[in-house]
């Protein structure tokens, strides 16, 4: 397996571990929508609010863009995610 693929897998594992530690550490981020948002960003990389709302809807069956946006801003304030390029949000490395 090429070095690049191994490095990408290692980075994915590191992101998932970081998300899990955050979820275990804070009560605010233990709600289902925040967990789905963090896992989506860890697995798929930077996404905008509409993409994150779609992921929440896929996992839960329904989703409100307003609720997803509120959770994104809460996670921004907590310092877990940051605003990326354009309208995308990403996990803080």
C-alpha positions, 0 to 999 in steps of 0.5 A: 500500500502506498505511503500516501494511502497509509498516511490518509488512513492514519489521519482519518483515525486521528480525526475520529479519536479526536471527535470521540474524546470531545464527545466524552469530555463535554456534555453539550456535544453529546446530543445526536445532531452534534455527534453526527456533524462531528463524525461526518466532518471526520469521515468526509472532510470539510462540508457546508451546512447544507451538506451537514444537514443532509448527513443528519437527515440520512442518519436520523431520517429528518433534519432541520437546516436551522438546527444543524446550523445552530449546532455548527455555530455551537461547535465553532464556539467550543473550538472543535471546528473552524470555518474553512474555505468559502462556506465549509466547516472542518475539524480543527487539526 
